[in-house]
């Protein structure tokens, strides 16, 4: 498994990318990384430079996240989960009984929307997935339909251009299997939930679920962002995630990274 480390400070941030993501998901945050921090980003099995195990199941995914957490020294560890990576990261903590100081969930779904479930319904669902995400026209139409949930310069389907679609489809099935977030009650950690101001309705509805599962959670709305806060509100996100001292780069006029 590939783990990319940036920085060498004692505060550790371990990033779990979302659906169709990879280590590049978090690179926009590195310009804001404080000198007392290190960021560990991974390619989950089958993504990027990490090999896909034969018969991709949940076990090697969780084992890979546990391995990456094990590379972070000390006890000051923040698990940073983007989008669909939330379920995988939280399930790793639950199954392995791991403890971290803090969990940061970025635009996470707290339940599985009907349209994701639809893609996993037999041959019809598989064909619908490939028509939507593996086809250039399908990606264009999908991105156009989601224009209210993103900034004009953001392409919500760009991550699906250079991927192994069988891997991505299998991860979707695994995400559906982890849809019940109630399983994460009782995890002991500080929790921050970040969501874009213009994100999907399902993410906004999920906020009530996360508040119920994690009564200690702090909810942060990122101004102007849609479903990709790391890209669309980099500076806002980094300020809360790393602390104000984490700024090392000049922000754009809109408050996000140039």
Backbone torsions as a table, in degrees:
resi	resn	phi	psi	omega
1	UNK	NA	137.3	178.7
2	UNK	-86.8	128.4	172.6
3	UNK	-124.9	124.3	-179.4
4	UNK	-103.5	120.5	-179.3
5	UNK	-105.8	133.7	175.7
6	UNK	-128.7	128.2	-177.8
7	UNK	87.6	164.5	-178.3
8	UNK	-140.1	23.9	179.6
9	UNK	-79.4	168.7	-177.0
10	UNK	-75.4	-22.2	176.6
11	UNK	-80.6	121.6	-175.0
12	UNK	-106.8	134.4	174.2
13	UNK	-120.7	121.6	-177.6
14	UNK	-112.1	116.8	-172.8
15	UNK	-98.6	129.0	173.5
16	UNK	-111.2	112.2	-177.0
17	UNK	-73.1	167.6	-178.1
18	UNK	-94.9	-164.2	-177.2
19	UNK	-59.0	125.0	179.3
20	UNK	67.6	15.9	179.1
21	UNK	-92.8	-169.1	176.3
22	UNK	-168.6	-169.0	-176.9
23	UNK	-59.5	-26.1	-178.4
24	UNK	-66.8	-17.3	-179.3
25	UNK	-51.1	-39.0	-170.1
26	UNK	-99.6	-0.9	-170.7
27	UNK	-65.5	-26.8	177.7
28	UNK	-63.4	-24.6	-179.4
29	UNK	-78.3	-17.4	-172.1
30	UNK	-65.4	-28.5	178.4
31	UNK	-66.8	-15.6	-178.7
32	UNK	-107.4	4.7	-175.5
33	UNK	-71.3	124.0	-179.5
34	UNK	-68.0	161.5	-179.1
35	UNK	-68.0	-17.7	-179.3
36	UNK	-96.5	18.3	-175.4
37	UNK	-131.2	159.6	172.6
38	UNK	-136.5	141.9	-179.4
39	UNK	-115.8	128.5	178.3
40	UNK	-113.1	110.5	178.2
41	UNK	-110.9	141.3	-175.2
42	UNK	-121.0	155.6	163.1
43	UNK	-95.7	113.5	176.6
44	UNK	-63.0	157.6	-177.5
45	UNK	-50.3	127.2	179.8
46	UNK	93.1	-13.1	179.4
47	UNK	-104.1	149.3	173.5
48	UNK	53.8	-125.5	-176.7
49	UNK	-93.0	4.5	178.6
50	UNK	-92.9	132.9	-179.0
51	UNK	-68.8	149.6	175.6
52	UNK	-91.2	123.7	177.5
53	UNK	-67.8	152.3	176.8
54	UNK	-66.5	130.2	-177.3
55	UNK	66.2	69.3	-175.9
56	UNK	-61.4	115.6	178.5
57	UNK	-123.7	179.1	-177.0
58	UNK	-67.8	-34.1	-172.9
59	UNK	-57.8	-51.0	179.9
60	UNK	-66.1	-26.9	177.4
61	UNK	-66.4	-48.8	179.5
62	UNK	-65.2	-39.0	179.5
63	UNK	-62.6	-37.5	179.8
64	UNK	-66.7	-40.6	178.6
65	UNK	-66.6	-41.6	177.5
66	UNK	-61.4	-38.8	178.6
67	UNK	-63.8	-43.0	179.2
68	UNK	-64.9	-40.7	176.8
69	UNK	-62.2	-34.8	179.2
70	UNK	-67.7	-21.1	178.7
71	UNK	-79.8	-16.7	179.9
72	UNK	-83.8	120.7	-176.8
73	UNK	-79.1	161.7	173.8
74	UNK	76.9	-170.5	-176.8
75	UNK	-111.2	-9.8	-178.5
76	UNK	-88.3	78.3	-175.5
77	UNK	-118.6	130.5	172.6
78	UNK	-111.6	122.6	175.6
79	UNK	-89.2	117.3	-175.9
80	UNK	-107.1	113.5	-175.3
81	UNK	-116.4	123.3	-179.8
82	UNK	-98.3	128.0	173.4
83	UNK	51.1	-122.3	-177.5
84	UNK	-65.7	-12.9	175.5
85	UNK	-66.4	-15.5	-179.5
86	UNK	-59.5	-48.3	-177.8
87	UNK	-63.0	-40.5	-179.4
88	UNK	-68.7	-42.6	179.7
89	UNK	-65.4	-46.3	-179.4
90	UNK	-66.7	-37.9	178.8
91	UNK	-65.6	-33.4	176.6
92	UNK	-63.3	-45.4	178.0
93	UNK	-60.8	-40.4	-177.2
94	UNK	-69.1	-49.1	-174.7
95	UNK	-69.0	-41.6	-176.4
96	UNK	-89.8	-6.3	-179.1
97	UNK	65.2	31.9	-177.1
98	UNK	-82.9	150.7	178.6
99	UNK	-117.3	133.8	172.0
100	UNK	-129.8	159.1	-179.1
101	UNK	-71.6	-33.6	-170.1
102	UNK	-152.9	147.7	174.1
103	UNK	-123.4	129.7	176.7
104	UNK	-116.8	118.1	-179.4
105	UNK	-107.8	123.2	-174.8
106	UNK	-107.8	112.1	-179.7
107	UNK	48.4	55.0	-174.4
108	UNK	-90.2	147.3	170.1
109	UNK	-85.5	131.2	177.0
110	UNK	-94.5	-6.7	176.3
111	UNK	-150.3	173.2	-178.2
112	UNK	-98.4	111.6	178.3
113	UNK	-61.7	156.0	-175.7
114	UNK	-59.3	-34.4	-175.4
115	UNK	-70.1	-28.9	173.3
116	UNK	-70.3	-42.6	178.8
117	UNK	-61.6	-36.5	-179.2
118	UNK	-58.3	-39.5	-178.2
119	UNK	-66.2	-18.7	-177.7
120	UNK	-99.5	8.3	-177.8
121	UNK	-89.3	84.1	172.6
122	UNK	60.0	-153.7	-177.1
123	UNK	-64.1	-36.9	179.3
124	UNK	-61.3	-47.2	-178.6
125	UNK	-64.5	-42.0	178.3
126	UNK	-61.0	-45.0	178.5
127	UNK	-63.4	-37.5	178.4
128	UNK	-64.9	-40.9	177.3
129	UNK	-60.1	-51.8	-176.3
130	UNK	-63.8	-34.8	178.0
131	UNK	-68.7	-31.9	-176.0
132	UNK	-85.2	-43.0	-170.0
133	UNK	-113.0	-23.8	-179.7
134	UNK	-95.0	-5.6	-177.2
135	UNK	-109.2	127.5	-178.2
136	UNK	-56.1	-41.5	179.1
137	UNK	-65.9	-40.6	178.2
138	UNK	-61.3	-40.8	178.9
139	UNK	-65.9	-41.3	179.5
140	UNK	-61.9	-46.6	-178.9
141	UNK	-65.5	-39.4	179.8
142	UNK	-65.6	-46.1	179.3
143	UNK	-62.9	-37.9	178.2
144	UNK	-65.5	-41.1	-179.2
145	UNK	-66.1	-24.3	-177.5
146	UNK	-99.4	20.7	-174.7
147	UNK	-61.8	-26.3	178.8
148	UNK	-78.3	-10.2	-177.9
149	UNK	-107.4	18.9	-178.7
150	UNK	-155.5	167.4	171.4
151	UNK	-79.4	157.4	-178.0
152	UNK	-57.9	-28.1	-178.0
153	UNK	-92.5	8.0	-178.8
154	UNK	-105.7	133.1	176.0
155	UNK	-110.0	108.3	-176.3
156	UNK	-73.2	-8.9	179.2
157	UNK	-111.0	5.0	-177.2
158	UNK	-60.4	-33.5	-177.5
159	UNK	-65.3	-16.9	-176.3
160	UNK	-91.3	1.9	-177.0
161	UNK	-73.6	-47.6	-175.0
162	UNK	-117.1	69.8	178.7
163	UNK	-137.6	161.7	169.4
164	UNK	-84.0	105.4	-171.8
165	UNK	-67.0	-25.9	176.1
166	UNK	-67.1	-38.1	175.0
167	UNK	-63.5	-48.4	-177.7
168	UNK	-62.0	-39.9	179.1
169	UNK	-65.5	-39.9	179.6
170	UNK	-64.8	-38.9	176.8
171	UNK	-63.3	-36.0	176.6
172	UNK	-60.5	-43.5	177.8
173	UNK	-61.8	-39.8	178.0
174	UNK	-66.6	-39.1	177.8
175	UNK	-60.7	-42.0	178.9
176	UNK	-62.6	-36.7	-179.4
177	UNK	-68.3	-18.9	-179.3
178	UNK	-106.5	23.5	-170.0
179	UNK	-67.0	-27.6	-175.6
180	UNK	-82.9	99.7	-176.5
181	UNK	-74.1	-9.2	178.3
182	UNK	-60.7	-22.9	-179.8
183	UNK	-62.6	-17.8	-175.3
184	UNK	-92.8	1.8	176.8
185	UNK	-59.8	141.2	176.8
186	UNK	95.3	-9.6	175.6
187	UNK	-66.7	127.8	-174.8
188	UNK	-95.1	105.0	176.9
189	UNK	-170.5	155.4	167.9
190	UNK	-68.8	140.6	-176.4
191	UNK	-129.0	129.2	171.5
192	UNK	-118.5	129.2	176.9
193	UNK	-113.6	120.1	179.5
194	UNK	-106.0	137.0	175.1
195	UNK	-143.1	147.3	177.5
196	UNK	-73.2	145.1	178.9
197	UNK	-58.0	-31.6	-175.8
198	UNK	-113.6	26.4	-175.1
199	UNK	-72.1	-179.1	-179.5
200	UNK	-61.5	148.6	176.9
201	UNK	-58.4	-37.2	-178.7
202	UNK	-64.2	-35.5	177.4
203	UNK	-68.0	-41.3	179.7
204	UNK	-66.1	-39.2	176.8
205	UNK	-66.0	-27.6	-179.4
206	UNK	-69.6	-19.5	-177.2
207	UNK	-59.1	-38.5	178.1
208	UNK	-64.4	-35.6	178.0
209	UNK	-65.9	-45.8	-179.5
210	UNK	-64.9	-36.3	177.0
211	UNK	-64.3	-35.8	179.3
212	UNK	-72.5	-43.3	-178.9
213	UNK	-68.8	-41.4	-178.4
214	UNK	-123.5	84.9	-179.4
215	UNK	-57.6	-23.5	-179.4
216	UNK	-83.0	-2.6	-173.1
217	UNK	-66.4	141.7	172.1
218	UNK	-104.4	129.2	-177.0
219	UNK	-102.5	129.9	-178.6
220	UNK	-123.9	119.6	174.1
221	UNK	-92.4	128.8	-177.7
222	UNK	-100.4	115.8	-172.3
223	UNK	-62.7	133.9	173.6
224	UNK	79.7	-10.7	-176.1
225	UNK	-87.1	152.2	171.8
226	UNK	-101.4	-127.8	-176.3
227	UNK	-85.4	-0.8	-179.4
228	UNK	-123.5	69.9	-177.7
229	UNK	-60.7	-31.6	179.6
230	UNK	-61.1	-36.1	179.5
231	UNK	-86.9	-39.0	-168.1
232	UNK	-95.1	-16.3	179.8
233	UNK	-145.1	49.8	-172.7
234	UNK	-56.2	-48.8	-175.2
235	UNK	-66.5	-42.9	178.4
236	UNK	-60.0	-46.5	-179.3
237	UNK	-63.5	-46.4	-177.3
238	UNK	-64.0	-36.1	-178.5
239	UNK	-60.9	-40.0	-179.8
240	UNK	-81.1	-41.6	-176.6
241	UNK	-65.7	-46.3	-176.2
242	UNK	-99.7	-21.7	-172.4
243	UNK	99.0	155.0	-174.6
244	UNK	-56.9	-29.6	-178.7
245	UNK	-70.6	-6.1	-176.7
246	UNK	-80.9	-5.5	-177.4
247	UNK	-73.0	123.1	176.9
248	UNK	-128.8	-3.0	-177.7
249	UNK	-129.5	156.2	178.6
250	UNK	-77.1	132.8	179.3
251	UNK	-84.9	156.0	176.2
252	UNK	-71.9	176.1	-177.1
253	UNK	-63.1	-26.0	-178.2
254	UNK	-90.1	3.2	178.2
255	UNK	91.3	0.6	177.8
256	UNK	-110.1	168.7	-177.2
257	UNK	-65.7	142.2	179.5
258	UNK	-68.3	NA	NA
